[in-house]
C-alpha cells in the first residue's frame, strides 16, 4: 500500500516542484516542533523530569540499541547541541536520573576506555518509558481522531522518508568533514612553520652581515 502511495506522490509532484513544497512545509515547523512536540515532551516528562532529562531518556531509547545504552560523550554532544547547555549541566541531569528517587539510568565505566562512561536505562527506566509510550499513544490517538486513516498512512510514509533523507544528509556532511580535516591540519602546520623560517632567515642575515 505504501509503495503505491509513494509512486502516486512522485507522479503528482515532479522534482521541479520540491522547492515550493519545502517552503510550504516550513510553515508547519512551529506547530509541529514547538506546539505538538512540546505537548508530547510534557507527556514524557510526567511532571518529574526536565525537558533536558526527557530528551536524554528518549535519545537512549531511540539510539541505544538493544541494550538501551550509549556513551556519555555521545549523549553530551546531542544534548549540548539541542539545549545549548554546558557539560556540567548534562552531568547534573544524568546524576539526578541515576540517583533516588528517579533511578532511571545507570552510569558505568566503559570496558573499552577507562576515561569513558556508559549510560544505560535501568529496569525502572525501561518501565518508565514503556508507560510513557502508552500515554503518548493515547494522546496521539485522541489528537488524530478525526484524520482519515489513509492520510495517517501517508504521514507515516512521509516521516519515514524525511528521517531517512536527514540521516543520509548528516552522514554525507560528516564524511565531508572527515575528508577536509587533513587539509585543514596541513594548512595549520604550514602557517605555523612560516614565521619560524622567517625568524631563522633574519637571524642568519644578521650573523653573515659584513662589517663596515
N, C-alpha and C positions, 0 to 999 in steps of 0.2 A: 504493500500500500504506500509506504513512504517513498520508495523508488519512483513510483508513478507521480507522486506529489512533486518530487524534485524535478522530474522531466517536465512536468507542467509548468512549474515556476520558471525553469530555464527558457522554455518556449515563450512564456508570456512576457519576460523581461530580458531583452538582449543585453550583452555585455556593455554596450554603449550607454545604457540607462542606469548603470550602477551608481554613478556619482549622485544624480538626483535622489536615488533611493537611499543612499548613505546619508545625504543631508536630511532627508525626511526621518530616517531612523534616529538621527542625532536628537531630534525633538523629544524622543522618549527617554533620553538619558536621565533627565531629572526625575520624572515619575517612577521609572524602573529602579534606578540606583538609590536615590535618596528616600523616596516615599515608600515604595514596596519593599526595597531592600532593607531599609531601616526597620520596617514593621516585622519582617522575617527575623532580623537580627535581634529584635526585642524578645521574640519568642525563644530564641536560643539563649539569651541572657537569663531568662527565667527569674528576673528580679534579684539575682545574686552575683552575676558576673558583669564586668565592664565590657564595653564594646571590643576593646583590645583582647581581652581574655576569650570572649566568644569567638572572635576571628581566629585566634590561635587554635582553639579546640576544633573548629570546623576545618582549618587548614590540615591539622594532623589527621582528621577523619578522611579528608579528600586525598592527601598526598602521602600519607604514612604507610601505605601498603597494607599487607595482611596483618602485620604486627602493630599497626597504628602507632608508628614510631618514626621520629625524624631527628636529625641532628639539630642541636640548639642553634648553631650558626645559621642554618637554613631558615629556621623559624624567625630568628632575629632579622635576617635580610628581608623577608616578606613583611614582617610587622613594622620595621622602621620605614619601609617604603610606603606602606598604606597609611600609617598614623603619624609619621614624622616624629618619632619618639627616640630617645636615647637607648643605648644598650642596657644601661642601668634600669630603665623603665621596663624593658622587656624582661629582664631578670626578676624584677619585683613582681611582675604579673605571674611569671612561671612559679616562683617560690610560693606565692599565695595559693595557687591552684594545687601545689604539691603537698601543702600542709593542711591540717584540720582547720576549719570544718569541711573544706571542699574536697581535698584529696582526689582530684580528678586526673592528675598526671603524676608520673614518676620520673625523676631525673637521675640518671645513672652515668657512669663513666663509659665512654666508647672503648670497647676492647681493641679497636684498631688504632686508637690515638689517645694517649693519656691526657692530652690537653683538651680534647673534645668531649662534649656531653651529649647524651641521647635523652630525648623527651618522649615518653610513651603514655598512652592512655592507660589508666588503671581500670580494673573491673568496674569500679564505681563510675569512672569517667565514660566508659563504653555504655553502661546502663543509662547514664545521664543523657548521652547523645541519642540513644535509641528512643528514649521517652521524648526528647526534644524533637526528633524527626517525626514522631507520631503526631505531636502537637502542630508542627509545621504543616504536615499533610492535611490535617483537619482545617487549618487556617486557609491553605491554598484551595482546598475543595470548596470551601464557602466562597472564596474570592472569585473562582472561575465558574461558579454555579450556573450562570446564565450564558456562558460561552459555549457555542456548538462544539461537539467532540471533534469534528474534522478540523476546526480551527486550532484546537489544542494540539492535535497531531502535527499540524503544520508548524506550530510554535516550537514543539519539541524538536522537530526536524531542523528548524532554523537555528535553535540554540546549539544543537549538535554540530552543525557546520560552522557556526560562528566561533565556538570554542576551539574546534579543530584548526580553523584559519588563524586564530590568535596564537595558539601554541606553535603552529608552523612558523608564523612571523617572528615569534620570540626566539625560537631555535635558530632561525636564519640570522637574526640580529646578533645572537650570542656567538655563532660561528664567525660572522664578520668581525666581531670584536676580538676574538681569539687570533684571527689571521692578521689583524692590523697591529696587535700588541708587539711583535718582534720589530716591526718598522719603527714604532714609537720609541722602543728601547734603543734601537740603533741610532736614531736621531739624537736621543738624550745623551748617549755616550759621546757622540761626535761633538755636540755642543760643549760638553764638559771638558773635552780634551783640547779644544782650540785655544782657550785662554792660556793653558799651560804651555803650549808650544810658543805662543806669542811672548810669554814671560821668559822662556829659555832663550829665544832668539834675541830678546832685548839684553839679557844678561851676557850672552856671547858677544854681542856687538860692543858692549862696554869693555869686556876683557881684551878684545883684539884691537881696540881703537888705538891708532898710533899716537904717540905723544907729540906734543907741539915742538 
